Amino acid sequence: MKGFVHGGQAGLQGLSLKEQLAEQEPQHGEVKIKLKAAGLNHRDLFIPDRHDPEEADVILGSDGAGVVIAVGEGVKEIQEGDEVIINPGLGWEKNAPIPPVGFQIVGFPGHGTFAETIVVPEVNAVKKPESLTFEEASVIGLAGLTAYRSLFTRGQLRSGQTVFIPGIGGGVATFLLKFAKAAGARVIVSSRSEEKRQLALTLGADRALADDADWIEETTNEKVDLVIESVGAATFNRSLEVLGKGGTLVIFGSSTGDKIEFDLRTFFYGQYNLLGSTMGSSEEFHDMVAFINEHSIKPVMDKIYDFQEIKEAFTHLNSSHQFGKLAVRLAEK
């Protein structure tokens, strides 16, 4: 089969589209999926630096959607012909404060979704909502689940609250915006890009702040209950300053740096909550899909590439200019 792999050279130089890769067959409790589309994530840019180029090639990609073409013994809920989304989290079934030992993500160290077929455990194949195209369904796994857990499991967002999302534009951030609005929250976002701020407003954001604005002054009349952070060092303290006393800051990423300093006295006198979050359980994935169905949510799609254009998709993702998600079409509809 055809697949997009890393191997032979370190970093992005080791990426290549190969035509003659061996296909896997499902074992006990597994299903084989003919992939129709796959979603890109920033994780796909990091794996080439983590994968030893001297080891066997690894097929990249964590997100995907397709049609089940074979099932192994012991499979009960999924049948051949089912249209499914891949839950990229392996080995985390029940909602819990932390993932269990052995938790992994599709696409490294095992093979991923940038290929014509993939074999995954039955529990990781979730029936696709009819309202979503394969391309739309292929991008909700990693980013959607990260957003859902951050907002609802960790952040405990409730209708009528106000949430602040710094750095609108990426896949998780656009899911955060859509999910929060569907839940009845007021949403404030920020971006250095005027274009992204305007796009966020068209998607339902109540306010969009410029990165170079005085956020404290801009939010004087706001009571921010929840901040969902992923920018990291560049915005962490500014985000904390706009959070209302007793509020919660959830952080799932640190794209501008991992090290910060903040005022502990201000923090404990403000009765703030600081929580980490990443990915989520199979239970939360099913809850997220049900939420998407209930509220007729569609992901924000920036661009869809054909399989032979996948290197261009990586270049686009690496530029950080996208608004929403990027997908690769792996097979005709």
Contacts in CASP RR format, 6 or more apart in sequence:
PFRMAT RR
TARGET T0000
AUTHOR 0000-0000-0000
METHOD contacts of the structure
MODEL  1
MKGFVHGGQAGLQGLSLKEQLAEQEPQHGEVKIKLKAAGLNHRDLFIPDR
HDPEEADVILGSDGAGVVIAVGEGVKEIQEGDEVIINPGLGWEKNAPIPP
VGFQIVGFPGHGTFAETIVVPEVNAVKKPESLTFEEASVIGLAGLTAYRS
LFTRGQLRSGQTVFIPGIGGGVATFLLKFAKAAGARVIVSSRSEEKRQLA
LTLGADRALADDADWIEETTNEKVDLVIESVGAATFNRSLEVLGKGGTLV
IFGSSTGDKIEFDLRTFFYGQYNLLGSTMGSSEEFHDMVAFINEHSIKPV
MDKIYDFQEIKEAFTHLNSSHQFGKLAVRLAEK
1 21 0 8 1.000
1 22 0 8 1.000
1 23 0 8 1.000
1 115 0 8 1.000
1 116 0 8 1.000
1 117 0 8 1.000
2 17 0 8 1.000
2 18 0 8 1.000
2 19 0 8 1.000
2 21 0 8 1.000
2 115 0 8 1.000
2 116 0 8 1.000
2 307 0 8 1.000
3 17 0 8 1.000
3 18 0 8 1.000
3 19 0 8 1.000
3 21 0 8 1.000
3 59 0 8 1.000
3 114 0 8 1.000
3 115 0 8 1.000
3 116 0 8 1.000
4 15 0 8 1.000
4 16 0 8 1.000
4 17 0 8 1.000
4 18 0 8 1.000
4 59 0 8 1.000
4 60 0 8 1.000
4 61 0 8 1.000
4 114 0 8 1.000
4 115 0 8 1.000
4 307 0 8 1.000
4 310 0 8 1.000
5 15 0 8 1.000
5 16 0 8 1.000
5 17 0 8 1.000
5 18 0 8 1.000
5 21 0 8 1.000
5 57 0 8 1.000
5 58 0 8 1.000
5 59 0 8 1.000
5 60 0 8 1.000
5 114 0 8 1.000
6 14 0 8 1.000
6 15 0 8 1.000
6 47 0 8 1.000
6 48 0 8 1.000
6 51 0 8 1.000
6 53 0 8 1.000
6 57 0 8 1.000
6 58 0 8 1.000
6 60 0 8 1.000
7 14 0 8 1.000
7 16 0 8 1.000
7 51 0 8 1.000
7 53 0 8 1.000
7 55 0 8 1.000
7 57 0 8 1.000
7 58 0 8 1.000
8 14 0 8 1.000
8 53 0 8 1.000
8 54 0 8 1.000
8 57 0 8 1.000
9 53 0 8 1.000
10 48 0 8 1.000
10 49 0 8 1.000
10 53 0 8 1.000
11 48 0 8 1.000
11 49 0 8 1.000
11 53 0 8 1.000
12 45 0 8 1.000
12 48 0 8 1.000
12 314 0 8 1.000
12 318 0 8 1.000
14 48 0 8 1.000
14 53 0 8 1.000
15 48 0 8 1.000
15 60 0 8 1.000
15 311 0 8 1.000
15 314 0 8 1.000
17 307 0 8 1.000
17 308 0 8 1.000
17 310 0 8 1.000
17 311 0 8 1.000
18 57 0 8 1.000
21 57 0 8 1.000
21 59 0 8 1.000
21 115 0 8 1.000
23 116 0 8 1.000
23 117 0 8 1.000
24 32 0 8 1.000
24 111 0 8 1.000
24 117 0 8 1.000
24 118 0 8 1.000
24 119 0 8 1.000
25 32 0 8 1.000
25 70 0 8 1.000
25 119 0 8 1.000
26 32 0 8 1.000
26 70 0 8 1.000
26 71 0 8 1.000
26 72 0 8 1.000
26 75 0 8 1.000
26 119 0 8 1.000
27 72 0 8 1.000
27 73 0 8 1.000
27 119 0 8 1.000
28 72 0 8 1.000
28 73 0 8 1.000
28 74 0 8 1.000
29 71 0 8 1.000
29 72 0 8 1.000
29 73 0 8 1.000
29 74 0 8 1.000
29 75 0 8 1.000
29 121 0 8 1.000
29 122 0 8 1.000
30 71 0 8 1.000
30 72 0 8 1.000
30 75 0 8 1.000
30 119 0 8 1.000
30 120 0 8 1.000
30 121 0 8 1.000
30 122 0 8 1.000
31 68 0 8 1.000
31 70 0 8 1.000
31 71 0 8 1.000
31 72 0 8 1.000
31 75 0 8 1.000
31 78 0 8 1.000
31 84 0 8 1.000
31 119 0 8 1.000
31 120 0 8 1.000
31 121 0 8 1.000
31 122 0 8 1.000
31 125 0 8 1.000
32 68 0 8 1.000
32 69 0 8 1.000
32 70 0 8 1.000
32 71 0 8 1.000
32 117 0 8 1.000
32 118 0 8 1.000
32 119 0 8 1.000
33 66 0 8 1.000
33 67 0 8 1.000
33 68 0 8 1.000
33 69 0 8 1.000
33 84 0 8 1.000
33 86 0 8 1.000
33 117 0 8 1.000
33 118 0 8 1.000
33 119 0 8 1.000
33 120 0 8 1.000
33 125 0 8 1.000
34 66 0 8 1.000
34 67 0 8 1.000
34 68 0 8 1.000
34 69 0 8 1.000
34 116 0 8 1.000
34 117 0 8 1.000
34 331 0 8 1.000
35 64 0 8 1.000
35 65 0 8 1.000
35 66 0 8 1.000
35 113 0 8 1.000
35 115 0 8 1.000
35 116 0 8 1.000
35 117 0 8 1.000
35 118 0 8 1.000
35 138 0 8 1.000
35 330 0 8 1.000
35 331 0 8 1.000
36 65 0 8 1.000
36 66 0 8 1.000
36 67 0 8 1.000
36 134 0 8 1.000
36 135 0 8 1.000
36 138 0 8 1.000
36 329 0 8 1.000
36 330 0 8 1.000
36 331 0 8 1.000
36 333 0 8 1.000
37 64 0 8 1.000
37 65 0 8 1.000
37 66 0 8 1.000
37 133 0 8 1.000
37 134 0 8 1.000
37 135 0 8 1.000
37 137 0 8 1.000
37 138 0 8 1.000
37 304 0 8 1.000
37 327 0 8 1.000
37 328 0 8 1.000
37 329 0 8 1.000
37 330 0 8 1.000
37 331 0 8 1.000
38 61 0 8 1.000
38 63 0 8 1.000
38 64 0 8 1.000
38 65 0 8 1.000
38 113 0 8 1.000
38 114 0 8 1.000
38 138 0 8 1.000
38 327 0 8 1.000
38 328 0 8 1.000
38 330 0 8 1.000
39 61 0 8 1.000
39 62 0 8 1.000
39 63 0 8 1.000
39 64 0 8 1.000
39 113 0 8 1.000
39 138 0 8 1.000
39 139 0 8 1.000
39 325 0 8 1.000
39 326 0 8 1.000
39 327 0 8 1.000
39 328 0 8 1.000
40 61 0 8 1.000
40 63 0 8 1.000
40 139 0 8 1.000
40 313 0 8 1.000
40 314 0 8 1.000
40 317 0 8 1.000
40 325 0 8 1.000
40 326 0 8 1.000
40 327 0 8 1.000
40 328 0 8 1.000
41 61 0 8 1.000
41 62 0 8 1.000
41 63 0 8 1.000
41 142 0 8 1.000
41 143 0 8 1.000
42 255 0 8 1.000
42 317 0 8 1.000
43 61 0 8 1.000
43 62 0 8 1.000
43 105 0 8 1.000
43 142 0 8 1.000
44 60 0 8 1.000
44 61 0 8 1.000
44 62 0 8 1.000
44 314 0 8 1.000
44 317 0 8 1.000
45 314 0 8 1.000
45 317 0 8 1.000
45 318 0 8 1.000
47 58 0 8 1.000
47 60 0 8 1.000
47 107 0 8 1.000
47 108 0 8 1.000
48 60 0 8 1.000
50 108 0 8 1.000
51 58 0 8 1.000
51 108 0 8 1.000
58 107 0 8 1.000
58 108 0 8 1.000
58 109 0 8 1.000
58 110 0 8 1.000
58 111 0 8 1.000
58 112 0 8 1.000
59 107 0 8 1.000
59 110 0 8 1.000
59 111 0 8 1.000
59 112 0 8 1.000
59 113 0 8 1.000
59 114 0 8 1.000
59 115 0 8 1.000
59 118 0 8 1.000
60 107 0 8 1.000
60 108 0 8 1.000
60 112 0 8 1.000
60 114 0 8 1.000
61 106 0 8 1.000
61 107 0 8 1.000
61 112 0 8 1.000
61 113 0 8 1.000
61 114 0 8 1.000
62 88 0 8 1.000
62 105 0 8 1.000
62 106 0 8 1.000
62 107 0 8 1.000
62 112 0 8 1.000
62 113 0 8 1.000
62 141 0 8 1.000
62 142 0 8 1.000
63 86 0 8 1.000
63 88 0 8 1.000
63 106 0 8 1.000
63 113 0 8 1.000
63 138 0 8 1.000
63 139 0 8 1.000
63 140 0 8 1.000
63 141 0 8 1.000
63 142 0 8 1.000
63 143 0 8 1.000
64 85 0 8 1.000
64 86 0 8 1.000
64 113 0 8 1.000
64 137 0 8 1.000
64 138 0 8 1.000
64 139 0 8 1.000
64 141 0 8 1.000
65 83 0 8 1.000
65 84 0 8 1.000
65 85 0 8 1.000
65 86 0 8 1.000
65 128 0 8 1.000
65 132 0 8 1.000
65 134 0 8 1.000
65 135 0 8 1.000
65 137 0 8 1.000
65 138 0 8 1.000
66 83 0 8 1.000
66 84 0 8 1.000
66 85 0 8 1.000
66 128 0 8 1.000
66 134 0 8 1.000
66 137 0 8 1.000
66 138 0 8 1.000
67 81 0 8 1.000
67 82 0 8 1.000
67 83 0 8 1.000
67 84 0 8 1.000
68 78 0 8 1.000
68 79 0 8 1.000
68 80 0 8 1.000
68 81 0 8 1.000
68 82 0 8 1.000
68 84 0 8 1.000
68 125 0 8 1.000
69 80 0 8 1.000
69 81 0 8 1.000
69 117 0 8 1.000
70 80 0 8 1.000
71 78 0 8 1.000
71 79 0 8 1.000
71 80 0 8 1.000
71 122 0 8 1.000
75 122 0 8 1.000
76 122 0 8 1.000
77 122 0 8 1.000
78 84 0 8 1.000
78 122 0 8 1.000
78 125 0 8 1.000
78 127 0 8 1.000
82 125 0 8 1.000
82 127 0 8 1.000
83 127 0 8 1.000
83 128 0 8 1.000
83 134 0 8 1.000
83 137 0 8 1.000
84 125 0 8 1.000
84 126 0 8 1.000
84 127 0 8 1.000
84 128 0 8 1.000
85 125 0 8 1.000
85 126 0 8 1.000
85 127 0 8 1.000
85 128 0 8 1.000
85 137 0 8 1.000
85 138 0 8 1.000
85 140 0 8 1.000
85 141 0 8 1.000
85 289 0 8 1.000
86 106 0 8 1.000
86 113 0 8 1.000
86 118 0 8 1.000
86 120 0 8 1.000
86 124 0 8 1.000
86 125 0 8 1.000
86 126 0 8 1.000
86 141 0 8 1.000
87 123 0 8 1.000
87 124 0 8 1.000
87 125 0 8 1.000
87 126 0 8 1.000
87 141 0 8 1.000
87 145 0 8 1.000
87 282 0 8 1.000
87 285 0 8 1.000
88 105 0 8 1.000
88 106 0 8 1.000
88 107 0 8 1.000
88 124 0 8 1.000
88 141 0 8 1.000
88 142 0 8 1.000
88 145 0 8 1.000
88 279 0 8 1.000
89 103 0 8 1.000
89 104 0 8 1.000
89 105 0 8 1.000
89 106 0 8 1.000
89 124 0 8 1.000
89 145 0 8 1.000
89 279 0 8 1.000
89 280 0 8 1.000
89 282 0 8 1.000
89 285 0 8 1.000
90 103 0 8 1.000
90 104 0 8 1.000
90 105 0 8 1.000
90 106 0 8 1.000
90 120 0 8 1.000
90 121 0 8 1.000
90 124 0 8 1.000
91 99 0 8 1.000
91 100 0 8 1.000
91 102 0 8 1.000
91 103 0 8 1.000
91 104 0 8 1.000
91 121 0 8 1.000
91 282 0 8 1.000
92 99 0 8 1.000
92 100 0 8 1.000
92 103 0 8 1.000
92 279 0 8 1.000
92 280 0 8 1.000
92 281 0 8 1.000
92 282 0 8 1.000
93 123 0 8 1.000
93 281 0 8 1.000
93 282 0 8 1.000
93 283 0 8 1.000
94 281 0 8 1.000
94 282 0 8 1.000
94 283 0 8 1.000
95 153 0 8 1.000
95 280 0 8 1.000
95 281 0 8 1.000
95 283 0 8 1.000
95 284 0 8 1.000
96 281 0 8 1.000
99 278 0 8 1.000
99 279 0 8 1.000
99 280 0 8 1.000
99 281 0 8 1.000
104 110 0 8 1.000
105 142 0 8 1.000
105 279 0 8 1.000
106 112 0 8 1.000
106 113 0 8 1.000
106 118 0 8 1.000
106 120 0 8 1.000
106 124 0 8 1.000
107 113 0 8 1.000
111 118 0 8 1.000
112 118 0 8 1.000
113 138 0 8 1.000
114 310 0 8 1.000
114 328 0 8 1.000
114 330 0 8 1.000
115 330 0 8 1.000
116 330 0 8 1.000
116 331 0 8 1.000
123 282 0 8 1.000
124 282 0 8 1.000
126 285 0 8 1.000
126 286 0 8 1.000
126 289 0 8 1.000
128 134 0 8 1.000
128 137 0 8 1.000
129 137 0 8 1.000
129 289 0 8 1.000
129 292 0 8 1.000
129 293 0 8 1.000
131 293 0 8 1.000
131 296 0 8 1.000
131 298 0 8 1.000
132 140 0 8 1.000
132 292 0 8 1.000
132 298 0 8 1.000
134 333 0 8 1.000
135 301 0 8 1.000
135 304 0 8 1.000
135 327 0 8 1.000
135 329 0 8 1.000
136 298 0 8 1.000
136 299 0 8 1.000
136 301 0 8 1.000
136 327 0 8 1.000
138 327 0 8 1.000
139 171 0 8 1.000
139 299 0 8 1.000
139 301 0 8 1.000
139 325 0 8 1.000
139 326 0 8 1.000
139 327 0 8 1.000
140 175 0 8 1.000
140 288 0 8 1.000
140 289 0 8 1.000
140 292 0 8 1.000
140 299 0 8 1.000
141 285 0 8 1.000
142 279 0 8 1.000
143 170 0 8 1.000
143 171 0 8 1.000
143 172 0 8 1.000
143 175 0 8 1.000
143 325 0 8 1.000
144 171 0 8 1.000
144 172 0 8 1.000
144 175 0 8 1.000
144 179 0 8 1.000
144 288 0 8 1.000
144 299 0 8 1.000
145 279 0 8 1.000
145 280 0 8 1.000
145 284 0 8 1.000
145 285 0 8 1.000
145 288 0 8 1.000
146 172 0 8 1.000
146 175 0 8 1.000
146 252 0 8 1.000
146 277 0 8 1.000
146 278 0 8 1.000
146 279 0 8 1.000
146 280 0 8 1.000
147 172 0 8 1.000
147 173 0 8 1.000
147 175 0 8 1.000
147 176 0 8 1.000
147 179 0 8 1.000
147 228 0 8 1.000
148 175 0 8 1.000
148 179 0 8 1.000
148 280 0 8 1.000
148 284 0 8 1.000
148 287 0 8 1.000
148 288 0 8 1.000
148 291 0 8 1.000
149 277 0 8 1.000
149 278 0 8 1.000
149 279 0 8 1.000
149 280 0 8 1.000
149 284 0 8 1.000
150 172 0 8 1.000
150 176 0 8 1.000
150 228 0 8 1.000
150 250 0 8 1.000
150 252 0 8 1.000
150 277 0 8 1.000
151 157 0 8 1.000
151 163 0 8 1.000
151 176 0 8 1.000
151 179 0 8 1.000
151 180 0 8 1.000
151 183 0 8 1.000
151 226 0 8 1.000
151 228 0 8 1.000
151 250 0 8 1.000
152 179 0 8 1.000
152 183 0 8 1.000
152 287 0 8 1.000
153 277 0 8 1.000
153 280 0 8 1.000
153 284 0 8 1.000
154 248 0 8 1.000
154 250 0 8 1.000
154 275 0 8 1.000
154 276 0 8 1.000
154 277 0 8 1.000
155 226 0 8 1.000
155 228 0 8 1.000
155 248 0 8 1.000
155 250 0 8 1.000
155 275 0 8 1.000
156 248 0 8 1.000
157 163 0 8 1.000
157 180 0 8 1.000
157 183 0 8 1.000
157 185 0 8 1.000
157 225 0 8 1.000
157 226 0 8 1.000
158 183 0 8 1.000
158 185 0 8 1.000
159 183 0 8 1.000
159 184 0 8 1.000
159 185 0 8 1.000
160 184 0 8 1.000
160 185 0 8 1.000
160 186 0 8 1.000
161 185 0 8 1.000
161 186 0 8 1.000
161 225 0 8 1.000
161 226 0 8 1.000
162 185 0 8 1.000
162 186 0 8 1.000
162 187 0 8 1.000
162 188 0 8 1.000
162 222 0 8 1.000
162 223 0 8 1.000
162 224 0 8 1.000
162 225 0 8 1.000
162 226 0 8 1.000
163 176 0 8 1.000
163 180 0 8 1.000
163 185 0 8 1.000
163 186 0 8 1.000
163 187 0 8 1.000
163 188 0 8 1.000
163 224 0 8 1.000
163 225 0 8 1.000
163 226 0 8 1.000
163 227 0 8 1.000
163 228 0 8 1.000
164 187 0 8 1.000
164 188 0 8 1.000
164 189 0 8 1.000
164 190 0 8 1.000
164 219 0 8 1.000
164 224 0 8 1.000
164 226 0 8 1.000
164 227 0 8 1.000
164 228 0 8 1.000
164 239 0 8 1.000
164 242 0 8 1.000
164 243 0 8 1.000
165 173 0 8 1.000
165 176 0 8 1.000
165 177 0 8 1.000
165 180 0 8 1.000
165 187 0 8 1.000
165 188 0 8 1.000
165 189 0 8 1.000
165 190 0 8 1.000
165 227 0 8 1.000
165 228 0 8 1.000
166 189 0 8 1.000
166 190 0 8 1.000
166 227 0 8 1.000
166 229 0 8 1.000
166 230 0 8 1.000
166 231 0 8 1.000
166 235 0 8 1.000
166 238 0 8 1.000
166 239 0 8 1.000
167 173 0 8 1.000
167 189 0 8 1.000
167 190 0 8 1.000
167 191 0 8 1.000
167 211 0 8 1.000
167 230 0 8 1.000
167 231 0 8 1.000
167 235 0 8 1.000
168 174 0 8 1.000
168 177 0 8 1.000
168 189 0 8 1.000
168 190 0 8 1.000
168 191 0 8 1.000
168 196 0 8 1.000
168 197 0 8 1.000
168 200 0 8 1.000
168 205 0 8 1.000
168 208 0 8 1.000
169 191 0 8 1.000
169 196 0 8 1.000
169 199 0 8 1.000
169 200 0 8 1.000
169 322 0 8 1.000
169 323 0 8 1.000
169 324 0 8 1.000
170 322 0 8 1.000
170 323 0 8 1.000
170 324 0 8 1.000
170 325 0 8 1.000
171 299 0 8 1.000
171 300 0 8 1.000
171 322 0 8 1.000
171 324 0 8 1.000
171 325 0 8 1.000
172 230 0 8 1.000
172 252 0 8 1.000
173 189 0 8 1.000
173 230 0 8 1.000
174 203 0 8 1.000
174 299 0 8 1.000
174 300 0 8 1.000
174 323 0 8 1.000
174 324 0 8 1.000
174 325 0 8 1.000
175 299 0 8 1.000
176 228 0 8 1.000
177 187 0 8 1.000
177 189 0 8 1.000
177 200 0 8 1.000
177 203 0 8 1.000
177 204 0 8 1.000
177 205 0 8 1.000
178 203 0 8 1.000
178 297 0 8 1.000
178 299 0 8 1.000
178 300 0 8 1.000
179 291 0 8 1.000
179 297 0 8 1.000
180 187 0 8 1.000
181 187 0 8 1.000
181 203 0 8 1.000
181 204 0 8 1.000
181 205 0 8 1.000
182 291 0 8 1.000
182 295 0 8 1.000
182 297 0 8 1.000
186 206 0 8 1.000
187 204 0 8 1.000
187 205 0 8 1.000
187 206 0 8 1.000
187 207 0 8 1.000
188 205 0 8 1.000
188 206 0 8 1.000
188 207 0 8 1.000
188 208 0 8 1.000
188 209 0 8 1.000
188 219 0 8 1.000
188 222 0 8 1.000
188 224 0 8 1.000
189 197 0 8 1.000
189 200 0 8 1.000
189 205 0 8 1.000
189 207 0 8 1.000
189 208 0 8 1.000
189 209 0 8 1.000
190 197 0 8 1.000
190 208 0 8 1.000
190 209 0 8 1.000
190 210 0 8 1.000
190 211 0 8 1.000
190 213 0 8 1.000
190 215 0 8 1.000
190 235 0 8 1.000
191 197 0 8 1.000
191 200 0 8 1.000
191 208 0 8 1.000
191 210 0 8 1.000
191 211 0 8 1.000
192 210 0 8 1.000
192 211 0 8 1.000
192 212 0 8 1.000
194 210 0 8 1.000
195 323 0 8 1.000
196 323 0 8 1.000
197 208 0 8 1.000
197 209 0 8 1.000
197 210 0 8 1.000
198 208 0 8 1.000
199 323 0 8 1.000
200 208 0 8 1.000
201 208 0 8 1.000
203 300 0 8 1.000
207 218 0 8 1.000
207 222 0 8 1.000
209 215 0 8 1.000
209 218 0 8 1.000
209 219 0 8 1.000
211 235 0 8 1.000
215 238 0 8 1.000
215 239 0 8 1.000
215 241 0 8 1.000
215 242 0 8 1.000
216 241 0 8 1.000
216 242 0 8 1.000
219 242 0 8 1.000
222 242 0 8 1.000
223 244 0 8 1.000
224 242 0 8 1.000
224 243 0 8 1.000
224 244 0 8 1.000
224 247 0 8 1.000
225 244 0 8 1.000
225 247 0 8 1.000
225 248 0 8 1.000
226 243 0 8 1.000
226 247 0 8 1.000
226 248 0 8 1.000
226 249 0 8 1.000
226 250 0 8 1.000
227 239 0 8 1.000
227 240 0 8 1.000
227 242 0 8 1.000
227 243 0 8 1.000
227 248 0 8 1.000
227 249 0 8 1.000
227 250 0 8 1.000
228 250 0 8 1.000
228 251 0 8 1.000
228 252 0 8 1.000
229 235 0 8 1.000
229 236 0 8 1.000
229 239 0 8 1.000
229 249 0 8 1.000
229 250 0 8 1.000
229 251 0 8 1.000
229 252 0 8 1.000
229 253 0 8 1.000
230 251 0 8 1.000
230 252 0 8 1.000
230 253 0 8 1.000
230 254 0 8 1.000
230 255 0 8 1.000
231 253 0 8 1.000
231 254 0 8 1.000
231 255 0 8 1.000
231 256 0 8 1.000
232 251 0 8 1.000
232 253 0 8 1.000
232 254 0 8 1.000
232 255 0 8 1.000
232 256 0 8 1.000
232 257 0 8 1.000
232 258 0 8 1.000
232 260 0 8 1.000
233 254 0 8 1.000
233 256 0 8 1.000
233 257 0 8 1.000
233 258 0 8 1.000
233 259 0 8 1.000
233 260 0 8 1.000
234 256 0 8 1.000
234 257 0 8 1.000
235 256 0 8 1.000
236 251 0 8 1.000
236 260 0 8 1.000
236 262 0 8 1.000
237 260 0 8 1.000
237 261 0 8 1.000
237 262 0 8 1.000
239 249 0 8 1.000
240 249 0 8 1.000
240 262 0 8 1.000
240 267 0 8 1.000
240 272 0 8 1.000
243 249 0 8 1.000
243 272 0 8 1.000
245 270 0 8 1.000
245 271 0 8 1.000
245 272 0 8 1.000
246 270 0 8 1.000
246 271 0 8 1.000
246 272 0 8 1.000
246 273 0 8 1.000
247 271 0 8 1.000
247 272 0 8 1.000
247 273 0 8 1.000
248 272 0 8 1.000
248 273 0 8 1.000
248 274 0 8 1.000
248 275 0 8 1.000
249 272 0 8 1.000
249 273 0 8 1.000
249 274 0 8 1.000
249 275 0 8 1.000
250 275 0 8 1.000
250 276 0 8 1.000
250 277 0 8 1.000
251 274 0 8 1.000
251 275 0 8 1.000
251 276 0 8 1.000
251 277 0 8 1.000
252 276 0 8 1.000
252 277 0 8 1.000
252 278 0 8 1.000
253 278 0 8 1.000
267 274 0 8 1.000
291 297 0 8 1.000
299 324 0 8 1.000
299 325 0 8 1.000
300 323 0 8 1.000
300 324 0 8 1.000
300 325 0 8 1.000
301 324 0 8 1.000
301 325 0 8 1.000
301 327 0 8 1.000
302 316 0 8 1.000
302 322 0 8 1.000
302 323 0 8 1.000
302 324 0 8 1.000
302 325 0 8 1.000
302 326 0 8 1.000
303 313 0 8 1.000
303 316 0 8 1.000
303 322 0 8 1.000
303 326 0 8 1.000
303 327 0 8 1.000
304 326 0 8 1.000
304 327 0 8 1.000
304 328 0 8 1.000
304 329 0 8 1.000
305 312 0 8 1.000
305 313 0 8 1.000
305 326 0 8 1.000
305 327 0 8 1.000
305 328 0 8 1.000
305 329 0 8 1.000
306 328 0 8 1.000
306 329 0 8 1.000
307 328 0 8 1.000
307 329 0 8 1.000
307 330 0 8 1.000
309 328 0 8 1.000
310 328 0 8 1.000
313 326 0 8 1.000
313 328 0 8 1.000
316 322 0 8 1.000
316 326 0 8 1.000
317 326 0 8 1.000
END
